[in-house]
Amino acid sequence: MSHIVTFEGKPPEGMINFGVGQPSADLLPIDLVQKATEDFLQAAQPLDLNYGVLQGDQRFRDSLATFLTKNYGQPVDADSLFVTGGNSQALDLICSHMSSPGDTIIVEEPCYFLAFQIFADHGLNIVSVPIDHDGLDIDALEETLARTKPALLYTIPSYQNPSGQTMSATRRKRLVELSQEHDFLIMADEVYQLLSYYDSPPDALGTLSESGTVLSLGSFSKILAPALRLGWIQTSNERVNRLTKIGAINSGGSLNHFTSHIVRHAIDLGLQQTHLERLRRTYRGRVEAMDAALKEHFSDHATWTRPDGGYFFWLKLNKDTSARELRHKAEEMEVSFQAGEFFSGSSRMKNYIRLSFAYYNEEDIRAGISRLKPLFV
Ligand SMILES: Cc1ncc(COP(=O)(O)O)c(C=O)c1O
């Protein structure tokens, strides 16, 4: 996967790069972090600067549980939460401690491309199962399970990266049943669960975590700021207990303890909720701007479904064109995107394009999409 160029900073001046799946600068709230930090420091006790308890600070988990209960619309128990340094780290931790090299992991096709590298780091054998408009294709999964014994399954149930699709409630339930019947763990990457712009998605898989086979991964990267490196795993008490036995946690205490104090204050002051609501309004405007611009310029060249949340449009080109080659041409016109093949476990999906609407305002979105138009004449 060394050919993938990931985003390391700002795109070059003048370039509109829809490949960037990150929030725009105007949505990274310095003032919020400042207020929450000041509020914390005013009340801080010296022991707040000591190691944190292994599972994560109780006060933070209480605040997080209250926040999730409100926004999931389902009760979330603070004891079911284990604090992490974000979903990338959580994926790495789970692979390290709940699988062995040579084990099989089932992933969605298409799948978040940077997860492939994490799974490869752990010597996991990747098997893909397709998704459709209702998320992971459960019939295809059952066929795969008839011949494969996975240790893990990785899914992004809501507003999937890259497809924008959401797994139906029925499939979520069936998936959990299958994990129990076939004895594998589900890593549900719920990083976009709260970024809904229309109706709410089905219940988070985290709310089914008492089943014992679900590890739901949540993060503040998409709802507050990626730099915080703060997230959580919601799972059964038994698995939480297993996570607290990890050597590095035993030695270093809770992951990212200091930041969890600041985010606790952001939640308790209501700042996190207000920010989430602002993100939903802003991203909804961007979704609609991108959808309208695509309809204007692309209707004859591609098909797509308008996402109801998350960050991404996933376009299927009508012709069997290589999106990767198109990207070279696009970059000459100072516009870019991610080519579909990077999201495939088997280098398929060459005629798909992923466009993120998170990094640009509505005006830039319209300008960028219209720059793509000459690619198809
Ligand atoms: C599906 C998915 N998982 C995980 C991440 C990274 O999450 P974190 O910043 O919490 O490590 C991203 C970021 O783009 C993502 O899209």
The ligand as a Gaussian input file, in Angstrom:
#p B3LYP/6-31G(d) Opt

LIG

0 1
 C      -13.701000       4.947000       9.347000
 C      -12.633000       5.666000      10.082000
 N      -12.077000       5.110000      11.156000
 C      -11.120000       5.731000      11.859000
 C      -10.653000       6.966000      11.471000
 C       -9.583000       7.601000      12.285000
 O      -10.099000       7.796000      13.570000
 P       -9.233000       8.405000      14.764000
 O       -8.853000       9.790000      14.387000
 O      -10.156000       8.339000      15.918000
 O       -8.028000       7.537000      14.936000
 C      -11.201000       7.591000      10.349000
 C      -10.715000       8.898000       9.895000
 O      -10.846000       9.264000       8.757000
 C      -12.222000       6.924000       9.647000
 O      -12.797000       7.463000       8.564000

